[in-house]
Amino acid sequence: MTTLKFIGKDPGSDTKGSPTVFVDPSTADLVIQGWKADEDTLSVCRELGDLPDHEAVVRLPARMIEILRKACDDAERAHL
């Protein structure tokens, strides 16, 4: 069973369904819960290549930048 380290939730969202960031300490992978991308966003992403069925595009608000930085720092430390 994978254990994820909780990093933070969107401080401006309802806490029950807000975008959230985790780090998997065993792999240093970032795990992101975010808003489903709208069709316009998906269309732009598809211009760069296919979007396989096993992948998703999510959107996080800019106010989560500090949370993402912390996640990246934790992930980087996990591999040291």
C-alpha positions, 0 to 999 in steps of 0.5 A, a space after each residue: 500500500 502506498 503511503 502519501 505525504 500530505 503537503 497542502 490543500 488550496 487555501 482558497 477552496 472548500 476543504 472537502 473538494 479542494 485541489 491537494 498536493 501529496 508526495 510519494 516518499 518512496 518514489 518522490 512522485 508528486 500526486 496532484 488532485 485538481 480541477 478537471 481541465 475544461 475542453 479549451 485547456 484539453 484542446 491546447 494540451 492535445 496540440 502537443 501530443 496525445 492524451 492517453 486514456 490513463 492520463 489526465 490534465 488537471 488545473 491548480 490555482 496560482 495561489 498554490 504555487 508555494 504548496 507546489 514548491 514545498 512538494 518539489 522540495 520534499 520530493 527532491 529531498 526524498 531522493 537524496 
